[in-house]
Amino acid sequence: MIKNEILIVGKIPPPVGGVTVHVSRLVETLNKRDFNAFHFFDLGKESMLLLLLEISRYKIIHLHTSNPYFQLIMGAHCRLIGRKLIITYHGNWGRFGFWKNFATELSSQFAFVPILLNFESLEKAKKLNKNSVMISAFIPPVYVNPLNEGLRQKLTELRSKYKYLFCTNSSNLTFDKNGAEIYGISDLITNISQTSKSALLISDPSGTNKKYFEKCRKKIPDNILFICREHDFWNMLEYSDAFVRNTKTDGDSISIHEALLRGVTVFASDHVPRPTGCKLFTDVMEMDFERELEIISSNFVQRTLLEDSVDTIEEIVSVYRKCLSQY
């Protein structure tokens, strides 16, 4: 018997990343709001054979993955067996090379509802699938694990030693199609290490960014702290004056929304559309973050976000209900 429910397919932490955090919060919030018409399939724990069996048992599939080829395979399979597929594209369209971009576009045509994270991607997807919608990736955390005592003490020491604490994050070391660091950690370190009043906190749970920097630059400056352990980034914002998102490409950064929600100043690269309230820059090496921070009102940023905030879960549930009603 086919279940009149949603099968949510994706991974949850660990490892920590934008996609896994979104999926984890989606499932937790749906449970908290007593939306029971769904089942979660964990790609990190279950086999592909079991996934194929599970797909046949549900009317609607909601896929969360950044792999364009897997998106295409899932799209073709769901179309073949008559299931409606929702795909959330966790990234900016066009960021890959030719074949991956082609797979992304083709999968969107197989999907019943493609979900995009920003206007730039939505405009491209709409040309291929009129059902395309834009929904933010940001879902506020339901549960937040406290920082361990050792890390809290280290952050408190830095807080007392430096006037400003900047923070950034990178779930893993990745490069774009041109060979540049997607999260731009090395250049940001170079910028902040040249300042006298500031320190930089780098959330690097995989530890790959630290290893890469040490390999390329050898010594880590005294005002740079890599945090290479599992932790909730939400807690890092409590100690920070500003969050820096120096990415070459992006979908809809959860961390930016978290920082804005907590009233923390956000500096973000202008390579992709950003939420209202961000201070945009083009070249991180030309930014004087200390000076800019002194002239930005965090209260204004926070007020702007609260006025423009949307309920991501309610929008996703609306898509679910629409799909179920049209099956």
N, C-alpha and C positions, 0 to 999 in steps of 0.2 A: 504493500500500500504506500502511495506517495504522500509524504507529509506536507501539509499546508503551512510550512514554516520556512525560515531562512537558515541556510547552512553558511556560517561565516568561516572562511578558510584563510588562515594566516599563521604567524608565529607570535609568541609573546616572550618577553625577556626571561632569562638571558638568551642571547646577548641583548644589550640595550641599544636601541636605534630608533629613529623617527617612526618607522613602520611598526616595529614591535610595541613601542609605547602606545601608539594610536590604537592598535588592535586590543591591547590589554585594557586600556581605559574604555574602549567601546564595549567590550564584554562586561566589565565591572559595572559600568553605568547602566547598561541595559538590565542587568540583574537587580541593581539597586532600585530602578524604576519599575520593576516587576513586569518588564516586557519579556514574556516567556516563550514567544513564538520563534525561537531560534535555537540552534545548536552550534557549538564551536568545535572546529576541527583544527588541531594543532599540527601544522606542517613540520614543526621541529621534532615531533615525537612519533608521528604515525607514518605508515608506509603509503606510497603512491597507489598501490593496489587497493588498500582500504579506502583511500580518497575516492577512487573511481566507483567503488561500491556505494559509498555514502552519497555521492552526487546523484545517483540514480534514485535515491530515496526521498529527495527534497525537490520542491518546485522551484525554489529560488536559491541561487548560489551567490554569495558576496565574497569576492576574491581580493586579498591584500598581498601583493608581492611586487617587487621591483624588477623581476626578471621578465623582459619582453617576450622571450620565447615560451616561457611557461604560461604567460597571459594568453598568447596565441593558441597554444595547445588546449588550454581550458576553454577558450572561446569556441574553437572548432568542435570540441567534444560536447559542450553544452548545446550548441546549435544542432549537432547530429542527433542527440537523444531527446531534444525538445525541452530543455530546461532554460529558464531565464537567468542570465548571468549579469551580475553587477560587478564592475571592476573599478576599484579606487586606484587611480594612477598616482602613486606616491613620488612625484617628481615633476620637473618641468618638461613638457614635450619638446622634442628636438635635441635633447642633450646627448644622445648617443650618436654612433656612426650610422651609415646608411641602412644596414640590414636590421639593426635593432630598432631604429626609428620606423622602418617599414613594418616590422612585426607589431610594434605598438599601434600603428594606424590600422592594420588589418584586424587586430584583436578588438579594437573599438567598434569595428563594423559588425563583428560577431556578437558583441555584448548587447544586452537589452538596455542597460543604463550605464554609460561611462560616467564616473565621478572624477572631476578635475579639481585641482586645488587652487588655481589662480586664473585670472581672466585671459592671460596670454594663451594658456593651454586650452581653456574652454573655447576660445574662438577657433582654434585649429580643429578641435574635436567636433564641434558643431557642424563643420563642413562634411564630416564623414558619418555622423550619427546625430540626428535631430533630438534624440532623447538625452543628450549629454547635459549634465548639470554641474554646477560648481558648489562644493561644500567644503568648508574649512576642515583641516585635519586636527584642529585643536579641540581637545576635550579636557576639562580640568581634572586633576588627579582625584581619585576617590580615596586611595590609601597612600600615605607617604611614610616611607621608612626613615627614621631619624639617622643622622650621621653618627658614626662611632666616635667615641670620646677622643681618641688620638687625632683624628682629622679635625674635629671641632677646636681642639687646642691649637693646632697649627694655623687654622684660619683666624682664630682670635689673635694670635701673635702677629700675623700679617696685617690684620685690621688695625692693630695698635702701632705698627711700624710704618705703614704707608698711609698717605692721605686718601688715595683712591685705590679701590680694588676693581679691576675689570675681570670679566669672566667670559669664557667661550666653551664650546664643546665640540666633540667629534667622536661619533660612535666607533669609527674605524678609519684607517688611513686609506683614502681612495683618490684616484686621479681621473681627470676628465679626458676626453678624446684627444686633447692636445698635450697631455702629459703633465698638466698643472694640478696641484693639490686642490681638490674640490672645496675643502674647508679652510684653506689658506692659513693654516696654523703657523707655519714657519715664518711667513712674512709678518704676521701679527706679533709673533715673539720678537722679531727684529725691531718692530716699531716700539713696543712697550719697554723692551730692555734698554732703550736709549733714553727713557724718561727717568727722572729722579724722585718723583713723588708717587709713583704708581707701581702696582704689581698686577700680574696676570694669573688668574686661576684657569687651568685647562682641564675640563672634564674629559678624560681619555680612558674610559673603562677597559678598552681592549689593550691599552699600553702600546699600540703600534705607532702612534704619533710620537711618543717619547723616544722609542727606539730609532725611528727614522731621523728625528732631530739630532740625537746623539751621534748617529752614524754620519750625518752630513756636517754638523756644526761642532761636534765633540762636547763642549761644556755648556751646561744649562745655566743661564744667568741667575743671579741670586733672587731677583724679583719675579721669577717665573716658577710656578708650582704646577706640576703635572699630577693629577689625581687618577691613578691607575688601579682603581678598584670599583666594584659595583656600588652605586649610590644613586639616590634620587637627586637629579639636577635641581629640582624645585627648591631643595634646601640650600643649594649654593647661592641662590639669588638673595637669600637673607643676609649674606655677608658682602654682597656686591653693590657697587655704585652704578655699574653699567654692564650691559651684555653686548658683545660684539659678534656679529654674524658675517664673517668674511668669506662667503661662498661664491663659487663661480657659477653655480646653478642651484636651484632649489624648487621645492614644490610649495608647501605652506608650512614654514618652520614652526613646530610646536613650541620650541624654546623661546622664540620671539614672543608668541602669545603669552607664555608663562611670565616672561619678564615684564611685559606691559601690564599684565594683570596685577603683578606685585608692585607696580609703580617704579620699576627699575628702568633707567634710561637705556634705549636700544639704538645701537649703531649697526647699520646693515648695508651690505653692498647693493648697488642698484642694478645688478645684472638681471634680476627678475622682479616682478611686482611685489611690493611689501605692504603690510598692514598700515593703516593710519597710525601715526604716532612715532614712526621710526625716523631717525636721522640718517639719511642716505649718504653714501660715499661711493666714488668710482675706484680710486686707488688707495689701498690701505696705507701705502708708504707715504702718501701725501697728507695723511690725517694727523692733526694734533689733538689727540683724544682728551688730554687733560684740559686744554683750552676750551674745546667744544663742550665738555661736560660741565664746566663752570657756567656756561651761558644757557644751558637747557633746563627747563623746569620739569622735573619728574612728575609733579602734580598734574601738569597739563597733559602729559602723555597718558597718565592713568585715567584721567577724566575722559579723554578722547576715546580710549578703548572701551570704557564702560558704556559710553553712549552708542558705540557702533557694534557692541558685542552681539553674537548670535548664538543660538542653541544648536550646536552641531548634531547632538543626539536626536533632537526633535526633527531636524531636517532629514537625517538618515532614516529614522522610523517612518517618516512620511513617504520616502521612496519605497521602503519595504511594503507598506500598506497598499501603495499604488500598484506595485508589482503583483502582490497577492490577489488584489481585486481584479486584475486583468488576466490572470492565468487561465 
